[in-house]
Amino acid sequence: MSEEQKTKERIFTPYQVFVIAILSLLQFTVILDFMVLSPLGVIVMDKLNVTTSQFGLVVSAYAFSAGAAGLLTAGFADKFDRKKLLMFFYTGFILGTVLCAIAPTYHLLLGARIITGIFGGVIGSVSFAIITDLFKMETRGRVMGFVQMSFAASQVLGLPIGLLLANRFNWHAPFWMIAGAGTILGVVMMVKLKPVDAHLHLKIDHNAFHHLLGTITRPDYAKAFFATTLLATGGFMLMPFGSAFSIHNLGITLSQLPIVYLITGAFSIVFGPIIGKLSDKIGKFKMFCIGSILSIIMVAIYTHLGVTPLWMLIVLNVILFVGISSRMIASSALLTAVPDAKDRGAFMSVNASTQQISGGIASIVAGLIIVQTTSGQLERYDILGYVVIGSMILATVMLYYLNKRIQKKMHTQKNV
């Protein structure tokens, strides 16, 4: 095989592979930091003596502060080297995680989550801006497949280990684990990651407020932000109370919970790159529709379950997360095509902010819909399921119109 044929077959350069790996690991620590509260919820609510609505506030505090930080930094996001921006916020995120690890009371934990959210909420948007800068649209499905695989990896590796640490020591232990791993990753990133500053040579409005206002009010961007609002609703409503529902309603024990997350995450890791490759091949919107149909069916089944055998819950969880992963990967890749090069940082920051704030509201609403009885059981979970299904249907409609606009834009660019 000639060198030219090898180059054609090689989709990514060695450095691009490194970037994908570093951003995937980065997302792993950030997502794990957010997700670990869900399985720890049943422990935290007991140890700190908090209600479901108070716990919902702890989850949403991260989301609201992340959303506010995203809006505040959006105007500046395209004015700095993206590597430097990433390093600044990741350092703050690690410090916030350490504060979670030493928080002894509900109110201090709430404060620590706010600080972690301020820094952690911006990391994803900067990462997606880097992906958009360094990778072509034709390969972004694959990239997102690997980066979003960190969502599953946090279950396979992080959540079971986090739960085991929490069961063996206390609920603070998983946060120490995340802070330690994040510090090592931060050092590698600082040494090996190259500057990402090509956007600095483009014509950008140097007034941060004008840049932010222009990004928010642009019609095609605004439609994308509304689609993100709907996309965020589903996950943020079901996720925070998943462990409590599994234990109190489905009859799963606390020691069995890591097994559920471990197997579900393992399958999600396997399917992540496959979904990414398929979304590049058949089309990102088609992949999103397939994932949405699968998710709607599984949410309808899952939220109506009673006491369920462990093996059956694992099977249902695996299918549900394959559907959710398909939606996440396909929609993330699709939305990267919306902004112009000069607006990528600002768009991604506002988009991440929209996602976090919407998720925060969804988490609070979920806490208000669900009622925990004196026996510990969660009631009205079926109503929550209907709300999630409604948001999924509306999100699909919004993505349909957004996809048509993107296809038109790409066709115009090819003909210029």
C-alpha positions in Angstrom: 0.0 0.0 0.0 1.4 3.4 -1.0 1.9 6.3 1.4 -0.9 8.2 -0.5 -3.4 5.4 0.1 -2.4 5.2 3.8 -3.0 8.9 4.2 -6.4 8.6 2.5 -7.4 5.7 4.8 -6.2 7.6 7.9 -9.1 9.8 8.9 -7.2 11.5 11.8 -3.6 12.6 12.2 -1.7 11.3 15.3 -2.1 14.8 16.9 -5.8 14.8 16.2 -6.1 11.4 17.9 -4.3 12.9 20.9 -6.7 15.8 20.9 -9.7 13.5 20.8 -8.2 11.4 23.7 -7.4 14.5 25.8 -10.9 16.1 25.3 -12.6 12.7 25.9 -10.7 12.4 29.3 -11.5 16.0 30.1 -15.2 15.4 29.5 -14.9 12.2 31.5 -13.8 14.1 34.6 -16.3 16.9 34.2 -19.3 14.6 33.4 -18.4 12.3 36.2 -18.2 15.2 38.7 -21.8 16.1 37.7 -23.2 12.5 37.3 -21.7 11.1 40.5 -24.2 13.0 42.6 -27.1 10.9 41.1 -26.0 7.5 42.4 -24.8 9.2 45.6 -28.2 10.9 46.0 -29.7 8.1 48.1 -26.6 8.3 50.5 -26.4 12.1 50.5 -30.1 12.6 51.2 -29.8 10.2 54.2 -26.5 11.5 55.6 -27.3 15.2 55.3 -31.0 14.7 56.0 -32.3 16.6 52.9 -35.5 16.3 51.0 -35.9 15.4 47.3 -36.5 19.1 46.4 -33.3 20.1 48.4 -31.3 17.5 46.6 -32.7 18.7 43.3 -31.4 22.1 44.2 -27.9 20.8 44.9 -28.0 19.2 41.4 -29.4 22.3 39.7 -27.1 24.7 41.6 -24.2 23.4 39.5 -26.3 23.8 36.4 -27.4 27.4 37.1 -23.9 28.6 38.0 -22.5 26.8 34.9 -25.2 28.5 32.8 -24.4 32.0 34.3 -20.6 31.4 33.7 -21.3 30.4 30.1 -23.2 33.7 29.4 -20.6 35.8 31.2 -17.7 34.3 29.3 -19.4 34.1 25.9 -18.5 37.6 24.8 -14.8 36.9 25.5 -14.7 33.3 24.3 -13.4 34.1 20.8 -10.8 36.6 22.0 -8.3 34.2 23.6 -6.3 31.1 22.7 -8.8 28.3 23.4 -6.0 26.2 25.1 -5.4 29.0 27.7 -9.2 29.4 28.2 -9.5 25.7 28.8 -6.6 25.5 31.3 -8.0 28.4 33.3 -11.5 26.9 33.7 -10.2 23.4 34.3 -8.0 24.6 37.1 -11.0 26.3 38.7 -13.1 23.1 38.2 -10.5 21.0 40.1 -10.4 23.4 43.0 -14.3 23.4 43.1 -14.2 19.6 43.2 -11.8 19.6 46.2 -14.3 21.9 48.0 -17.0 19.3 47.4 -14.7 16.7 48.8 -14.3 18.6 52.1 -17.9 19.9 52.4 -19.4 18.6 55.7 -22.9 20.1 55.5 -25.7 20.6 53.0 -25.2 24.4 52.7 -21.4 24.0 52.2 -22.0 21.3 49.6 -24.4 23.6 47.8 -21.8 26.4 47.8 -19.1 24.0 46.5 -21.4 22.9 43.7 -22.0 26.5 42.6 -18.2 27.1 42.5 -17.6 23.9 40.6 -20.4 24.8 38.1 -18.9 28.2 37.5 -15.8 26.7 36.1 -16.9 23.3 34.9 -19.8 24.6 32.9 -17.6 26.4 30.4 -15.2 23.5 29.7 -17.6 21.6 27.4 -18.2 24.7 25.3 -14.5 25.4 24.8 -13.9 21.7 24.0 -16.6 21.8 21.3 -15.2 25.0 19.9 -11.8 23.2 19.6 -13.4 20.3 17.9 -15.1 22.6 15.4 -11.8 24.4 14.7 -9.7 21.2 14.2 -12.1 18.7 12.5 -14.2 18.8 9.3 -17.9 18.4 9.5 -17.7 15.0 7.7 -15.8 13.5 10.6 -17.4 15.3 13.6 -19.8 12.5 14.2 -16.9 10.2 14.8 -15.2 12.7 17.1 -18.4 13.3 19.0 -18.9 9.6 19.3 -15.5 9.3 21.1 -15.8 12.5 23.2 -19.4 11.7 24.2 -18.2 8.2 25.0 -16.9 9.8 28.2 -20.5 9.9 29.3 -20.6 6.1 29.2 -17.0 5.7 30.5 -17.9 7.7 33.6 -20.4 5.0 34.3 -18.2 2.0 33.5 -15.1 3.3 35.4 -16.1 6.3 37.5 -19.5 5.6 38.9 -19.0 2.1 40.2 -15.6 3.1 41.6 -17.2 6.2 43.1 -20.0 4.1 44.7 -17.5 1.6 46.0 -15.4 4.4 47.5 -18.5 5.9 49.0 -19.7 2.6 50.5 -16.3 1.8 51.8 -15.3 5.3 53.1 -17.8 8.1 52.7 -19.6 10.1 50.0 -16.7 12.6 49.9 -14.3 10.0 48.5 -15.4 10.0 44.8 -14.7 13.8 44.7 -11.1 13.2 45.9 -10.8 10.6 43.1 -11.9 13.1 40.5 -9.7 15.9 41.8 -6.6 13.6 41.7 -7.3 12.3 38.2 -8.1 15.9 37.0 -4.8 17.2 38.3 -2.8 14.6 36.3 -4.8 15.3 33.2 -4.3 19.1 33.6 -0.5 18.7 33.6 -0.5 16.6 30.5 -2.8 19.1 28.7 -0.6 22.0 29.7 2.5 20.3 28.3 1.2 18.6 25.2 -1.7 20.5 23.8 -0.9 23.1 21.1 -2.3 26.6 21.1 -5.7 26.8 19.3 -5.7 30.4 18.1 -6.6 30.4 14.3 -9.9 32.2 15.1 -7.9 35.2 16.5 -7.0 36.2 12.9 -10.7 36.5 11.9 -12.6 39.7 12.1 -14.4 39.7 15.5 -16.4 42.4 17.3 -13.9 43.4 20.0 -16.7 44.7 22.2 -17.6 41.7 24.4 -21.2 42.8 25.1 -21.9 43.4 21.4 -20.4 40.1 20.5 -22.6 38.3 23.0 -25.7 40.3 22.0 -25.1 39.5 18.3 -24.8 35.8 19.1 -27.9 35.6 21.2 -30.2 37.6 18.9 -29.1 36.1 15.6 -32.2 34.1 14.4 -30.6 30.8 13.3 -28.5 30.7 16.5 -31.6 31.4 18.6 -33.4 28.4 17.1 -30.4 26.2 17.9 -30.5 27.5 21.5 -34.2 26.6 21.8 -33.5 23.1 20.4 -30.8 22.7 23.1 -33.3 23.8 25.8 -35.5 20.9 24.7 -32.6 18.5 24.4 -31.5 19.2 28.0 -34.9 18.6 29.6 -35.0 14.8 29.2 -31.7 13.9 30.8 -31.8 16.4 33.6 -35.2 15.3 34.6 -34.6 11.5 34.8 -31.0 11.5 35.9 -30.9 13.0 39.4 -33.5 10.5 40.9 -32.4 7.4 38.9 -30.6 5.8 41.9 -33.4 6.5 44.4 -36.0 5.2 41.9 -34.0 2.0 41.3 -33.6 1.3 45.0 -37.0 2.3 46.4 -39.3 1.5 43.5 -37.5 -1.2 41.4 -36.2 -3.2 44.4 -32.5 -2.9 43.5 -30.1 -2.9 46.5 -27.3 -0.3 47.0 -24.7 -3.0 46.4 -26.3 -4.0 43.1 -26.4 -0.4 41.8 -22.8 -0.3 40.7 -23.4 -3.4 38.6 -26.3 -1.7 36.8 -24.1 1.3 36.0 -21.1 -0.8 35.1 -22.8 -3.0 32.5 -24.9 -0.1 31.0 -21.8 2.0 30.7 -19.8 -0.8 29.1 -22.4 -1.2 26.3 -22.6 2.5 25.9 -18.8 2.7 25.4 -19.0 0.0 22.7 -21.9 1.7 20.9 -20.5 5.3 21.2 -18.0 5.1 18.3 -20.4 3.0 16.2 -23.2 5.6 16.6 -20.7 8.4 15.7 -19.6 6.6 12.6 -23.2 5.9 11.6 -24.2 9.5 12.1 -21.5 10.5 9.6 -22.6 7.8 7.2 -26.4 8.0 7.2 -26.8 11.6 8.3 -26.8 13.2 11.8 -30.5 14.0 11.8 -31.5 10.5 10.8 -29.4 9.1 13.6 -31.0 11.6 16.0 -34.5 10.4 14.9 -33.6 6.7 15.5 -32.2 7.6 18.9 -35.3 9.6 19.8 -37.8 6.9 18.8 -35.8 4.3 20.9 -35.6 6.7 23.8 -39.3 7.6 23.8 -40.3 3.9 23.9 -37.8 3.1 26.7 -38.8 6.1 28.8 -42.4 5.1 28.5 -41.5 1.5 29.8 -39.0 2.5 32.4 -41.1 5.2 34.2 -43.9 2.7 34.6 -41.9 -0.1 36.2 -42.5 -1.7 39.6 -40.2 -4.2 41.3 -38.0 -5.5 38.6 -35.4 -8.3 38.4 -31.8 -7.1 38.1 -31.2 -8.6 34.7 -34.3 -7.0 33.2 -33.4 -3.6 34.6 -29.9 -3.9 33.1 -31.3 -4.8 29.6 -33.8 -1.9 29.7 -31.1 0.5 30.9 -28.7 -0.5 28.1 -31.4 0.0 25.4 -32.4 3.4 27.0 -28.8 4.6 27.1 -28.1 3.6 23.5 -31.1 5.7 22.5 -29.9 8.7 24.7 -26.3 8.3 23.3 -27.6 8.4 19.7 -29.5 11.7 20.5 -26.5 13.2 22.2 -23.8 12.3 19.7 -25.9 13.2 16.6 -27.3 16.5 18.0 -23.8 17.6 19.3 -22.2 17.0 15.8 -25.2 18.7 14.1 -25.0 21.8 16.2 -21.3 22.4 15.6 -22.3 23.3 12.0 -24.5 26.2 13.1 -22.1 29.0 14.0 -19.7 30.9 11.7 -16.0 30.5 12.5 -15.8 33.9 14.1 -18.6 33.1 16.5 -17.8 29.5 17.5 -16.5 30.3 21.0 -19.4 32.6 21.8 -22.0 30.3 20.3 -20.7 27.2 22.1 -20.6 29.1 25.4 -24.2 30.4 25.1 -25.3 26.9 23.9 -23.6 25.3 26.9 -25.1 27.9 29.2 -28.6 27.3 27.7 -28.1 23.6 28.3 -27.1 24.0 31.9 -29.8 26.5 32.8 -32.5 24.5 31.1 -31.2 21.4 32.9 -31.2 23.2 36.2 -34.8 24.2 35.7 -35.7 20.7 34.6 -34.0 19.2 37.7 -36.0 21.5 40.0 -39.3 20.8 38.1 -38.6 17.1 38.4 -38.0 17.5 42.2 -41.4 19.2 42.4 -43.2 16.6 40.3 -41.8 13.6 42.2 -43.0 13.0 45.7 -41.1 10.7 48.1 -43.4 8.8 50.5 -42.5 7.9 54.1 -41.5 4.4 52.9 -39.0 6.0 50.5 -40.9 5.2 47.3 -41.0 7.8 44.6 -44.5 8.6 43.3 -45.6 10.3 40.0 -42.5 9.1 38.1 -44.9 8.1 35.3 -45.9 11.8 35.0 -42.3 12.8 34.8 -41.9 10.2 31.9 -44.7 11.9 29.9 -43.0 15.3 30.3 -39.7 13.9 29.1 -41.4 12.2 26.1 -43.1 15.5 25.2 -39.8 17.4 25.2 -38.2 14.7 23.0 -40.9 15.0 20.4 -40.6 18.8 20.3 -36.8 18.6 20.1 -37.0 16.3 17.1 -39.3 18.9 15.3 -36.8 21.7 16.1 -33.8 19.6 14.9 -35.7 18.9 11.6 -35.9 22.6 10.8 -32.4 23.3 12.0 -31.0 20.4 9.9 -32.7 21.8 6.8 -31.0 25.2 7.4 -27.6 23.6 7.9 -27.9 21.6 4.7 -28.8 24.7 2.8 -25.8 26.6 4.4 -23.4 23.8 3.5 -24.7 23.6 -0.1 -24.2 27.3 -0.5 -20.6 27.2 0.9 -19.7 24.4 -1.5 -20.9 26.4 -4.5 -19.1 29.6 -3.5 
